[in-house]
Amino acid sequence: MNDVALPFANYVDMIASLLATWGLKVLGALVVLVIGRWVAKAVERSVKRVMTGRESDPTLTAFLSSLAYYVILAVVLISVLGIVGVQTASLLAVFGAAGLAVGLALQGTLSNVAAGVMLLIFRPFKVGDYVDVGGTAGSVASIGLFATELNTPDNIYIVVPNSSIYGGTIKNFSHHPIRRNDLLMGVSYDDDIALAMKTIQEVLDADERILAEPAPVVAVSELADSSVNLVVRPWCNTSDFWPLRFDLTRALKERLEAAGCSIPYPQQDVYLHKVD
């Protein structure tokens, strides 16, 4: 009977020793894990609430809130492993090497993500703007973490990688509320320049889409080979830019011709000499 009780007592002592050694560590690790996950969720909600209050882009809000959650959760997991006795230094070295390998393999994709985050933060353009980015012009349909989608005026769908956009020149034609139309009208050298400028000014004054401030400019630009060129520079709302440009081009031609001015075109005079 004593022989049977002795091994059982040894098992009890061994279990008690294990509980004394690991019980508090495991309990502490569980507490840290639960509290850490709660903190990560709280930070995620806080980031979403702050960015939503600032009317940030929904894509950027979701990305940054998720990033904050997983970064905190990773720190918590590393802390938990350290509490239970796992050597986290070697584990971090392995993860670092793996992260470097993945980063090198996906450097093109990661550069697009980084550029997408910068575009969403600094917002050089927004959905609906007409832009020229990455050598392509069109209206912005959407801005993602990897690429930006454009629709051209002739309704062609184009996807431009974000790294090509943020690393190049960005032209946003819709950013400012007003724009200036630059037209060039040529009249003959025989025409009355003062009459031509007066006629152009009358056309500008009659169009309600042209703004009084900044005042439109009508001036002699150059004495070209076949014409005296006049610059016509009226300001208008950005939404009226192209309709106004099309209408002014026609109206100026018709009114100048009605006023007796001619629209010259390049010509060459050829002289033939008869040789015996």
Kinemage of the C-alpha trace (Angstrom):
@kinemage 1
@onewidth
@group {chain A} dominant
@subgroup {mainchain}
@vectorlist {calphas} color= white
{ca met a 1} P 0.000 0.000 0.000
{ca asn a 2} L 2.861 2.309 0.848
{ca asp a 3} L 4.538 1.439 -2.462
{ca val a 4} L 1.497 2.695 -4.386
{ca ala a 5} L 1.054 5.853 -2.359
{ca leu a 6} L 4.661 6.925 -2.837
{ca pro a 7} L 4.551 7.421 -6.666
{ca phe a 8} L 1.206 9.200 -6.346
{ca ala a 9} L 2.729 11.589 -3.834
{ca asn a 10} L 5.574 12.211 -6.243
{ca tyr a 11} L 3.100 13.090 -9.000
{ca val a 12} L 1.315 15.483 -6.673
{ca asp a 13} L 4.573 17.135 -5.741
{ca met a 14} L 5.568 17.430 -9.400
{ca ile a 15} L 2.225 18.992 -10.374
{ca ala a 16} L 2.422 21.389 -7.440
{ca ser a 17} L 5.947 22.345 -8.483
{ca leu a 18} L 4.829 22.954 -12.097
{ca leu a 19} L 1.906 25.045 -10.955
{ca ala a 20} L 4.149 27.036 -8.668
{ca thr a 21} L 6.625 27.584 -11.504
{ca trp a 22} L 4.310 28.121 -14.463
{ca gly a 23} L 0.894 28.874 -13.000
{ca leu a 24} L 1.525 32.522 -12.248
{ca lys a 25} L 3.328 32.983 -15.582
{ca val a 26} L 0.457 31.482 -17.554
{ca leu a 27} L -2.079 33.460 -15.546
{ca gly a 28} L -0.103 36.664 -16.075
{ca ala a 29} L 0.209 35.942 -19.792
{ca leu a 30} L -3.548 35.438 -20.106
{ca val a 31} L -4.220 38.674 -18.240
{ca val a 32} L -1.787 40.590 -20.472
{ca leu a 33} L -3.348 39.028 -23.585
{ca val a 34} L -6.911 39.943 -22.568
{ca ile a 35} L -6.027 43.499 -21.503
{ca gly a 36} L -3.786 44.010 -24.549
{ca arg a 37} L -6.499 42.903 -26.955
{ca trp a 38} L -8.976 45.224 -25.233
{ca val a 39} L -6.517 48.133 -25.529
{ca ala a 40} L -5.931 47.338 -29.228
{ca lys a 41} L -9.670 47.379 -29.904
{ca ala a 42} L -10.075 50.636 -27.970
{ca val a 43} L -7.272 52.281 -29.962
{ca glu a 44} L -8.801 51.022 -33.224
{ca arg a 45} L -12.163 52.562 -32.321
{ca ser a 46} L -10.505 55.818 -31.253
{ca val a 47} L -8.618 56.121 -34.537
{ca lys a 48} L -11.807 55.495 -36.501
{ca arg a 49} L -13.735 58.055 -34.440
{ca val a 50} L -11.072 60.769 -34.789
{ca met a 51} L -10.590 60.280 -38.526
{ca thr a 52} L -14.320 60.084 -39.167
{ca gly a 53} L -14.776 63.332 -37.242
{ca arg a 54} L -12.180 64.957 -39.502
{ca glu a 55} L -14.005 63.599 -42.562
{ca ser a 56} L -10.956 61.610 -43.679
{ca asp a 57} L -11.112 59.226 -46.608
{ca pro a 58} L -12.911 55.966 -45.608
{ca thr a 59} L -10.156 53.859 -47.190
{ca leu a 60} L -7.468 55.644 -45.181
{ca thr a 61} L -9.581 55.431 -42.001
{ca ala a 62} L -9.987 51.664 -42.315
{ca phe a 63} L -6.310 51.159 -43.168
{ca leu a 64} L -4.864 53.217 -40.297
{ca ser a 65} L -7.289 51.867 -37.696
{ca ser a 66} L -6.500 48.271 -38.690
{ca leu a 67} L -2.778 49.052 -38.748
{ca ala a 68} L -2.943 50.459 -35.182
{ca tyr a 69} L -4.863 47.379 -33.989
{ca tyr a 70} L -2.440 44.829 -35.418
{ca val a 71} L 0.687 46.727 -34.317
{ca ile a 72} L -0.547 46.819 -30.707
{ca leu a 73} L -1.659 43.183 -30.911
{ca ala a 74} L 1.802 42.150 -32.191
{ca val a 75} L 3.463 43.936 -29.264
{ca val a 76} L 1.063 42.191 -26.856
{ca leu a 77} L 1.804 38.741 -28.323
{ca ile a 78} L 5.542 39.313 -28.055
{ca ser a 79} L 5.087 40.374 -24.427
{ca val a 80} L 2.996 37.245 -23.716
{ca leu a 81} L 5.679 34.992 -25.195
{ca gly a 82} L 8.294 36.728 -23.071
{ca ile a 83} L 6.230 36.179 -19.918
{ca val a 84} L 5.925 32.418 -20.485
{ca gly a 85} L 9.671 32.136 -21.058
{ca val a 86} L 10.021 32.109 -24.855
{ca gln a 87} L 13.211 33.787 -26.092
{ca thr a 88} L 11.701 36.633 -28.097
{ca ala a 89} L 15.049 37.992 -29.315
{ca ser a 90} L 15.634 35.070 -31.669
{ca leu a 91} L 11.961 35.094 -32.644
{ca leu a 92} L 12.143 38.787 -33.546
{ca ala a 93} L 15.270 38.115 -35.593
{ca val a 94} L 13.442 35.408 -37.567
{ca phe a 95} L 10.434 37.675 -38.135
{ca gly a 96} L 12.738 40.529 -39.143
{ca ala a 97} L 14.523 38.383 -41.717
{ca ala a 98} L 11.210 37.092 -43.047
{ca gly a 99} L 9.833 40.632 -43.217
{ca leu a 100} L 12.911 41.804 -45.124
{ca ala a 101} L 12.554 38.966 -47.637
{ca val a 102} L 8.859 39.677 -48.125
{ca gly a 103} L 9.563 43.397 -48.439
{ca leu a 104} L 12.156 42.839 -51.158
{ca ala a 105} L 9.840 40.502 -53.025
{ca leu a 106} L 6.905 42.918 -52.810
{ca gln a 107} L 8.765 46.211 -53.026
{ca gly a 108} L 6.705 47.346 -56.025
{ca thr a 109} L 3.440 46.582 -54.244
{ca leu a 110} L 4.604 48.125 -50.986
{ca ser a 111} L 5.696 51.287 -52.807
{ca asn a 112} L 2.185 51.541 -54.248
{ca val a 113} L 0.702 51.145 -50.764
{ca ala a 114} L 3.029 53.801 -49.316
{ca ala a 115} L 2.185 56.178 -52.169
{ca gly a 116} L -1.525 55.453 -51.712
{ca val a 117} L -1.340 56.325 -48.019
{ca met a 118} L 0.449 59.609 -48.843
{ca leu a 119} L -2.182 60.454 -51.466
{ca leu a 120} L -4.987 59.780 -49.000
{ca ile a 121} L -3.292 61.843 -46.267
{ca phe a 122} L -2.215 64.897 -48.276
{ca arg a 123} L -5.120 64.690 -50.772
{ca pro a 124} L -3.642 66.484 -53.816
{ca phe a 125} L -6.861 65.482 -55.573
{ca lys a 126} L -10.184 63.889 -54.697
{ca val a 127} L -12.812 61.779 -56.424
{ca gly a 128} L -14.407 63.750 -59.257
{ca asp a 129} L -11.411 66.012 -59.953
{ca tyr a 130} L -9.986 66.198 -63.466
{ca val a 131} L -6.255 65.514 -63.202
{ca asp a 132} L -3.155 64.718 -65.209
{ca val a 133} L -1.164 62.077 -63.293
{ca gly a 134} L 1.393 59.515 -64.380
{ca gly a 135} L 1.176 60.830 -67.936
{ca thr a 136} L -2.590 60.193 -68.078
{ca ala a 137} L -5.436 62.710 -67.864
{ca gly a 138} L -8.954 61.936 -66.712
{ca ser a 139} L -11.567 62.294 -63.981
{ca val a 140} L -10.758 60.506 -60.714
{ca ala a 141} L -13.147 57.604 -60.168
{ca ser a 142} L -11.556 56.188 -57.000
{ca ile a 143} L -8.373 56.358 -54.926
{ca gly a 144} L -7.192 53.031 -53.510
{ca leu a 145} L -4.157 51.874 -51.566
{ca phe a 146} L -2.601 50.277 -54.650
{ca ala a 147} L -3.878 52.285 -57.625
{ca thr a 148} L -6.014 55.225 -58.701
{ca glu a 149} L -8.823 54.741 -61.224
{ca leu a 150} L -9.501 57.365 -63.906
{ca asn a 151} L -12.193 57.854 -66.527
{ca thr a 152} L -11.111 59.770 -69.633
{ca pro a 153} L -13.462 62.242 -71.376
{ca asp a 154} L -14.114 59.622 -74.082
{ca asn a 155} L -15.111 57.137 -71.321
{ca ile a 156} L -12.004 54.949 -71.207
{ca tyr a 157} L -11.268 53.308 -67.850
{ca ile a 158} L -7.613 53.625 -66.802
{ca val a 159} L -5.828 52.284 -63.691
{ca val a 160} L -2.665 54.161 -62.691
{ca pro a 161} L -0.312 52.694 -60.005
{ca asn a 162} L -0.013 55.036 -57.041
{ca ser a 163} L 3.792 54.962 -57.111
{ca ser a 164} L 3.706 56.453 -60.625
{ca ile a 165} L 1.424 59.230 -59.395
{ca tyr a 166} L 3.132 60.268 -56.171
{ca gly a 167} L 6.598 60.055 -57.721
{ca gly a 168} L 5.683 62.368 -60.609
{ca thr a 169} L 4.054 65.701 -61.351
{ca ile a 170} L 0.373 66.023 -60.436
{ca lys a 171} L -1.815 68.494 -62.332
{ca asn a 172} L -5.225 69.051 -60.762
{ca phe a 173} L -7.406 71.093 -63.111
{ca ser a 174} L -10.321 71.095 -60.644
{ca his a 175} L -8.483 72.210 -57.524
{ca his a 176} L -9.142 75.961 -57.807
{ca pro a 177} L -12.705 77.302 -58.092
{ca ile a 178} L -11.825 79.554 -61.056
{ca arg a 179} L -9.625 79.157 -64.133
{ca arg a 180} L -8.363 81.357 -66.951
{ca asn a 181} L -9.094 80.648 -70.593
{ca asp a 182} L -6.214 81.522 -72.920
{ca leu a 183} L -7.277 82.150 -76.527
{ca leu a 184} L -5.221 83.486 -79.423
{ca met a 185} L -6.984 85.435 -82.169
{ca gly a 186} L -5.183 86.614 -85.290
{ca val a 187} L -6.240 89.592 -87.454
{ca ser a 188} L -4.804 90.914 -90.685
{ca tyr a 189} L -2.098 93.583 -90.769
{ca asp a 190} L -4.534 95.717 -92.745
{ca asp a 191} L -7.222 95.568 -90.035
{ca asp a 192} L -7.827 98.209 -87.366
{ca ile a 193} L -6.329 96.743 -84.184
{ca ala a 194} L -8.309 99.082 -81.915
{ca leu a 195} L -11.560 97.994 -83.590
{ca ala a 196} L -10.621 94.321 -83.235
{ca met a 197} L -9.823 94.723 -79.522
{ca lys a 198} L -13.050 96.648 -78.934
{ca thr a 199} L -15.075 93.938 -80.686
{ca ile a 200} L -13.431 91.222 -78.602
{ca gln a 201} L -14.128 93.159 -75.398
{ca glu a 202} L -17.797 93.508 -76.337
{ca val a 203} L -18.039 89.736 -76.798
{ca leu a 204} L -16.489 89.183 -73.371
{ca asp a 205} L -18.765 91.726 -71.689
{ca ala a 206} L -21.858 90.042 -73.133
{ca asp a 207} L -21.069 86.613 -71.667
{ca glu a 208} L -22.297 86.243 -68.066
{ca arg a 209} L -19.976 83.317 -67.404
{ca ile a 210} L -16.917 85.586 -67.580
{ca leu a 211} L -15.908 86.978 -64.194
{ca ala a 212} L -15.399 90.678 -63.606
{ca glu a 213} L -12.560 89.928 -61.177
{ca pro a 214} L -9.918 89.069 -62.150
{ca ala a 215} L -10.558 91.303 -65.136
{ca pro a 216} L -10.192 89.742 -68.594
{ca val a 217} L -7.145 90.713 -70.633
{ca val a 218} L -7.146 91.596 -74.340
{ca ala a 219} L -3.743 92.599 -75.667
{ca val a 220} L -1.459 92.421 -78.708
{ca ser a 221} L 0.707 89.366 -78.224
{ca glu a 222} L 2.992 89.310 -81.269
{ca leu a 223} L 3.467 90.374 -84.844
{ca ala a 224} L 3.489 87.015 -86.552
{ca asp a 225} L 4.357 86.115 -90.138
{ca ser a 226} L 0.822 86.415 -91.477
{ca ser a 227} L -1.195 88.051 -88.675
{ca val a 228} L -1.272 90.352 -85.696
{ca asn a 229} L -2.001 87.991 -82.799
{ca leu a 230} L -4.210 89.122 -79.920
{ca val a 231} L -4.363 87.231 -76.622
{ca val a 232} L -7.797 86.880 -75.033
{ca arg a 233} L -7.675 85.818 -71.363
{ca pro a 234} L -11.014 85.774 -69.528
{ca trp a 235} L -11.546 84.148 -66.107
{ca cys a 236} L -14.478 81.871 -65.330
{ca asn a 237} L -15.659 79.228 -62.907
{ca thr a 238} L -13.856 75.939 -63.368
{ca ser a 239} L -17.090 74.176 -64.302
{ca asp a 240} L -17.612 76.658 -67.172
{ca phe a 241} L -14.096 76.361 -68.616
{ca trp a 242} L -14.677 74.143 -71.655
{ca pro a 243} L -18.202 75.334 -72.580
{ca leu a 244} L -16.984 78.926 -72.434
{ca arg a 245} L -13.904 78.146 -74.512
{ca phe a 246} L -15.927 76.489 -77.254
{ca asp a 247} L -18.541 79.265 -77.353
{ca leu a 248} L -15.980 82.081 -77.309
{ca thr a 249} L -13.972 80.590 -80.166
{ca arg a 250} L -17.021 80.657 -82.422
{ca ala a 251} L -18.406 83.981 -81.180
{ca leu a 252} L -15.091 85.813 -81.589
{ca lys a 253} L -14.647 84.609 -85.167
{ca glu a 254} L -18.172 85.589 -86.174
{ca arg a 255} L -18.093 89.004 -84.467
{ca leu a 256} L -14.646 89.913 -85.830
{ca glu a 257} L -15.735 89.051 -89.356
{ca ala a 258} L -18.964 91.024 -88.886
{ca ala a 259} L -16.900 94.032 -87.763
{ca gly a 260} L -14.869 93.895 -90.977
{ca cys a 261} L -11.787 92.170 -89.588
{ca ser a 262} L -10.344 89.222 -91.464
{ca ile a 263} L -8.928 86.045 -89.977
{ca pro a 264} L -5.686 85.494 -91.915
{ca tyr a 265} L -4.062 82.173 -92.580
{ca pro a 266} L -0.456 81.356 -93.443
{ca gln a 267} L 0.331 81.863 -97.111
{ca gln a 268} L 3.317 82.007 -99.404
{ca asp a 269} L 3.822 84.137 -102.478
{ca val a 270} L 5.559 82.406 -105.387
{ca tyr a 271} L 7.141 84.557 -108.123
{ca leu a 272} L 7.932 83.017 -111.510
{ca his a 273} L 10.655 84.592 -113.627
{ca lys a 274} L 10.640 83.812 -117.326
{ca val a 275} L 14.083 82.883 -118.604
{ca asp a 276} L 14.867 83.000 -122.331
